[in-house]
Amino acid sequence: MLIPILFLLLGLGILIIGGDALVRGSASIAKKLGVKPIVIGLTIVAFGTSAPELIVNLFSAVQGNTDLAVGNVIGSNIANILLILGVAACIFPLRVQRATTWKEIPFALLAAGLVFIMGNDLLIDGMSFNTLSRSEGLVLIAFFAIFLYYTAVLAKSESNAEETNGIKLYSLATSISFTIAGIIALFLGGKLLVDNAVILAKLAGLSEALIGFTIVAIGTSLPELVTSVIAAMKKQDDLAVGNIVGSNIFNIFWILGLTSTIVPIPFNTAMNLDLMVNIGATVLLFLFMFVHSRHRINRWQGVTFLLLYVGYLALAISRG
């Protein structure tokens, strides 16, 4: 069992490195070509940082490990709110922009709600099986396009000067090398991670969904964790929360939408409990915006998130 664990961790490391290399190379190329900062932020950087989750989902779905694919998305969304925001808020109280409170958090709630409705065909409309079909995947992608449009409009109303400060320029050859190496690393890392996650689940007698909810979800959320913690330490906390909520929207509308468009995904109703945790965590985040200090996540709220996440992990493990 040790060997699959080591290979899984190796695949995870390669995934994260590959995603970073892809962002560095492609963002540098775009900046050299004079692409607007807002376009770089909304496309290359956003898509690149979500590449690990996307690759894991595509490999899982194509190989028939659909519980792992759905579990990765739902588990990542739960980890983003309860674990990542919990840790970040414990370091430094997080301010939350009004747009995040009134538009992005409700949008994230809508995303989770749509997955529940689309996945529970038998319960909702009496169909003989539960699945996320290609047409439903296209609906999710359509909502993703709406979200991108909203983000573009919001970004245009704000200063774009800071958006390129973190983009390092490399020579064209180096930029192309980073991009190609990143794509190759994402492919190899994703294959390694998914294959060994399935092997580990079988050896340990655990479900693929549990592996997706826990190890894979936490692992693919590591870039967001590092980014949010650094943002909190630099007191750029208002950006940290918006990025996390945006990531949750991205995970469902883009990653799950694209995956189910390529390969229809059977939905295991045992995941409804985890989906309810995702929805509940999002609702709690919204309610916290009006408790004590408005539009702020304080340390005690961060501790609450972390305790809830520990409780969720215990529940998930007990279910096998």
PyMOL commands that set and color helices and strands:
alter all, ss='L'
color gray80, all
select helices_A, chain A and resi 2-32+37-49+51-62+66-91+98-119+121-125+134-156+161-164+172-204+208-220+222-233+237-262+269-288+299-319
alter helices_A, ss='H'
color red, helices_A
select strands_A, chain A and resi 94-95+131-132+265-266+296-297
alter strands_A, ss='S'
color yellow, strands_A
deselect
rebuild
show_as cartoon
